[in-house]
Amino acid sequence: MTGSLHEECGVFGIYGADRDEISSLMYYGLFALQHRGQESCGIAVNDDAKITCRKNMGLVGEVFDHETLESLKGTMAIGHVRYSTTGASTAVNAQPLVTHYVKGTLSIAHNGNLTNCDILRKELEDNGAIFSTTTDSEVICYLIAGIRSNTATVQEAVAGAMQKIKGGYALLVMSPAKMIAARDPYGLKPLCMGKLGDAIVFASESCALAATGAEFIRDVEPGEIVICGRHGIESIFPLERVKPRRCIFEYIYFARPDSRIDGVSVFESRIKAGEVLANKCPVEADIVTGVPESGIDAALGFSQASGIPYVKAFVKNSYVGRTFIKPTQQSRRSSVKIKLNPISEAVKGKRVVMCDDSIVRGTTIANIVKMLRDAGATEVHVRISSPPFMNPCFYGTDVPSRDNLIACHHSIEEITEIIGADSLVYLSAEELSDIVSDPERSFCDACFTGDYPVTEGVEEQI
């Protein structure tokens, strides 16, 4: 990823697990989703209606040591890894959120953003709500708790909240006796379910199911509520069905390549992106390489389609935090140099095709191109497996405002010169259908095209 994008969050939950094994299963599940959020993480465990929650800033391996995990006993639990797209990056905003109200205790873990959060928050505050966080997740929690006071079941309260909230969301809700999974009507945020013995498992990505040994059952459908309780599993659709618009950037960058989202392999999507780029604009070159991690699969696809050999040209330091979480441009540049280092023996005297997933500001990719040239590359041809970013995202991906998007202010020819490349080719918005084999275009590409599926609360922010 060459730029300043925040990843989305990740949610993970288990219903009906062995009380002594649940914490380790939650740990492995969240660890598998660590790529989706590296600011904070947390686990809330339900042990016969008693909720124990542990959360803090940091990575899963930092927050949960052996002693902490041993303190988490129960038969169902939800967990969360976070990047802050709404609300500050502070411990108070870490999830899951646990709320005590008239009907007991409610815990939620949420991935996504609400476009009408400000309106709903003001309505709740006008009615006496006092918020302890700055996240839209707490707005959802208040809505569910308020509606639950006047309904017979918690699933009715979740359904009532879904009538009010707009935007992208994947939710896990834990009451004293039930676990509920819910997905926004457009399917903007991924959510799947699996089975581990008699336990039911929910996760943002199927790779987290595999990490715990759970068998994938299916994706939670857009607009669906799945209820796990004493009487088994129930499914309801409280909203009017609409055409799905799952986030295309899951396939380009966010998701792990070993995940499948809504029946589509992330790895195969990235391979296809590289193939499309190779066939679209052939180039004479000696080697193809990819910027770790998501650029590698596109580079493999480019190599297969072009016949130009793939060569590993970068060493990545896996112990350095993502460059885009650094607060200043200077520290971002320093982090790139620490995080990536070119292998001069692989590129010296070579014409190089370099694949990456996107360009945001352009600063990071310019640094990487310079690294290759300093290592001896004679030419650097950049191939990007997404279209140019032209619009911000309002559904849970922290795409910056247009002021900070290089493609909004410069032509491709100008960007080529700015980043120091010999040539630059993007995927087109039309070619996105090819990488996910979806001629119906049932995905959201608003960050590229401006075609927002949910417009409430969006127009005034564009």
KOLBA-926370 format. One record per residue (C-alpha): x, y, z. Coordinates in steps of 0.1 Angstrom, whole numbers, plus 2048, in hexadecimal, padded with zeros to 3 digits. Example, Ala and Ser with C-alpha at 12.3 -4.5 7.8 and 13.67 -1.06 7.14 Angstrom:
BEGIN
87B7D384E/8897F5847/
//
This chain:
BEGIN
800800800/8108207F5/80083C807/7EC846826/7CE82F829/7C2820849/7B57FD848/7937F3855/78C7E2876/7877BD87B/76D7AA890/76D78789D/7557738B3/74D7508C0/72D7438CE/72B7218E1/75071B8E6/761709903/76672291F/78A719924/79471B900/78173A8F5/79C7538FD/7B67418E8/79E73E8CB/7967638CD/7BB76B8CE/7C37568AF/7A576589D/7AE7898A4/7D378289C/7C877687A/7B6798875/7D27AD882/7D87BB85F/7B67CC862/7BE7E1881/7DE7E7894/7D58048AC/7C17F18C6/7B07D08CD/7997C08E6/7857A28F1/7647A0904/75B77E912/73877391E/73975993B/715752944/70B77693E/729784950/73D799938/76379D93B/7747B5923/7997BB91D/7A47D5904/7C07ED8FF/7D67FF8E5/7EE7E98D3/7F17C98BF/7DF7A98C9/8007998D5/8077B88EA/7E57BC8FA/7DF797902/7F9784915/7F4762924/7E776F945/7CE786935/7C176A91F/7BE75393D/7A676C94D/78E76A930/77674D935/754748926/74073890A/73D7558F2/7527738EA/75778F8D1/7787A08C8/7847BD8B4/7A47CC8A4/7A27F189B/7AE80D886/79C82E88E/78883A870/76E84A887/77A8558AA/79C85C8B7/7B88428BB/7B583E8E0/7AF8228F9/78C82E902/7828278DD/78F8048DD/7757E98D8/7617D48E0/74A7ED8F1/7377E090F/7187F291B/7037EC93A/6DE7F5936/6BC7EC943/6BA7CA932/6DD7C093C/6FE7C2929/7047C8905/7267C48F3/72D7CE8CF/74A7CC8B7/7477E1897/75A7E4876/74F801860/743825861/720834864/71A85184C/6FE85F862/71185B882/71088088B/6EB883887/6E486489C/6FD86E8B7/6EC8908BB/6CA8808BD/6D68698D8/6E78858EB/6C789A8E9/6B687D8FA/6CF87B917/6EA86390A/70D86A917/72885C901/74984F90F/75A84A8ED/75C85D8CC/75483F8B6/7358398A1/7358168B1/7288248D1/70C8348BE/7028118B2/7058048D5/6EE81F8E3/6D48198C7/6D37F48CD/6D07F88F3/6B58138F0/6A07FE8D8/6A67DE8EC/6947EE90A/6747ED8F6/6787CC8E3/6747A88EC/69679C8DE/6B87AA8D7/6B67A28B2/6987B88AF/6AD7D48BE/6C97CE8A6/6B07CE889/6A17EF896/6C47FE898/6CB7F3874/6AC806869/6BD826876/6E282286E/6F082984C/71282183E/72980283F/72A7EA85C/7317C7868/7247C288B/7287A98A6/7107AE8C3/7127998E3/6F57998FC/6F478491C/6E6766909/6EB76C8E4/7047768C9/6F97898AB/70B79188B/6FE7AC873/70A7BA852/7007DA841/6E77D7824/7017DE809/71A7C5818/7357E1818/7467D0835/74F7AB834/74379284D/74376C84C/73974F863/74872D86A/74570F880/75E700899/74F6E18A9/72E6ED8B8/73A7118B9/73072C89F/74B744895/748766884/76577A874/76C79785D/78077F847/78175A841/7A7759849/79D75E86E/78773F86D/7A372B85F/7BA73887B/7A4728895/79D708882/77971287B/76770685B/75A722845/734720842/72A73F82E/72C76582D/713778841/6FD787825/6F97AC820/6DC7B9837/6DB79884A/6D9793870/6E577187D/6DB7688A0/6EC74D8B5/6D97438D4/6CD7268E9/6B571B8CD/6CF71A8B2/6D6732895/6BD749886/6BF761869/6AA780861/6AB79C847/69C7BB857/6A37D383A/6987D6816/6B17C3800/6C77D87EA/6E27D17D1/7027C77E4/7207DF7E2/73C7CD7F4/75C7E17F8/7737DB7DA/7917E67EE/78E7C6803/79A7B37E4/7B47CD7DA/7C57D37FC/7B37CE81D/7AC7A9820/7C678E824/7CC77B803/7C275A813/79F76781A/780763805/76677F807/7437797F9/74F75B7E6/76D76D7D5/7917647DC/7A57827E6/7C57727D9/7B676A7B7/7A878E7B5/7CB79C7B9/7DA7847A0/7BF78E787/7C77B378D/7EB7AD783/7E179A764/7CA7B6759/7E67CF75E/7FE7BA749/7E67B672D/7DA7DA72E/7FC7EA729/8197D3720/83C7E0728/85F7D4721/86F7CB742/8877B2752/8757AB772/8547B0784/8527B67A9/8387C07C3/8377D77E1/8307C17FF/8177B5807/7F87BB7F1/80D7C57D3/81E7A37D1/7FF7907C5/7F97A97AA/81D7A679F/81A78179D/7FB785786/80E79E771/82B78676E/815769764/80377D749/82278F73B/83C77473D/85378C74F/86377A76D/858783790/87578C7A7/8747947CC/8837B77CD/87A7C37F0/8817B7813/8657C082B/86B7C5850/84B7B685E/8517C6880/84D7EA875/82A7F9878/817803859/824823849/803835848/7FE83586E/81B84D872/81087087B/828885865/834882841/85888284C/852864863/83F852848/85D856831/87484884C/85D82B853/85C82182E/88281F82E/88280A84D/8657F4841/8717ED81E/8937E880F/89A7DF7EB/8B17C27E2/8CA7D27CB/8D67B17BD/8B37AB7B0/8AE7CC79F/8D07DA795/8D17E0770/8AD7D476B/88E7E375D/8757DE779/84F7DC779/8437E579C/8207DC7A6/80D7EB7C4/7E97ED7CE/7E38137CE/7F18367D0/7E284F7E9/7F986D7EE/8158617D9/8318677F2/8378437FC/8388357D9/8508507CE/8678457EA/8648207DF/86B8297BA/88A83C7C5/89681E7DA/8958097BB/8A88227A7/8C28267C2/8C58007C3/8CE80179E/8AD7FC78B/8B080C768/88B810764/86D80E77B/84A80976D/82F80C787/80F7F8784/7F27FE79D/7D77E47A2/7BC7FE7A9/7AF81D798/7BA8407A4/7AB84B7C5/7938687BD/77C8687DB/77C863801/76B845811/75084982B/74A824833/76881B849/78681F833/79A83E83B/7A084A817/7AB86E81C/79888D80F/79D8977EA/7B68B17F6/7CE8947FF/7C887E7E1/7E38837C6/7CD8777AA/7B48937B1/7CE8AD7A8/7E589D78F/7E288A76E/7F186776B/80D877757/81488F773/81387478E/82B85F77A/84487C77B/83D88479F/8448617AB/86385D794/85684077F/85C83875B/83882F756/81882C76B/7F9818764/7DA81477B/7BD7FC778/79E80E76B/77E80E77E/76E7F9763/7897DE767/7807D978C/7647C2781/77E7AB771/7927A6791/7747997A4/762789787/74379F78D/7347AE76E/7167BA783/72F7D1796/71F7C87B7/73B7D97CA/7437FC7D7/75D80F7C4/7538327D0/77783B7DA/77F8387B4/75E8427A3/74A8577BD/72D83F7BA/72383D7DE/7098227E7/700834808/6FC859803/6EB864824/705879837/71D87781A/715894803/71E8AF81D/74089F823/74C89B800/
//
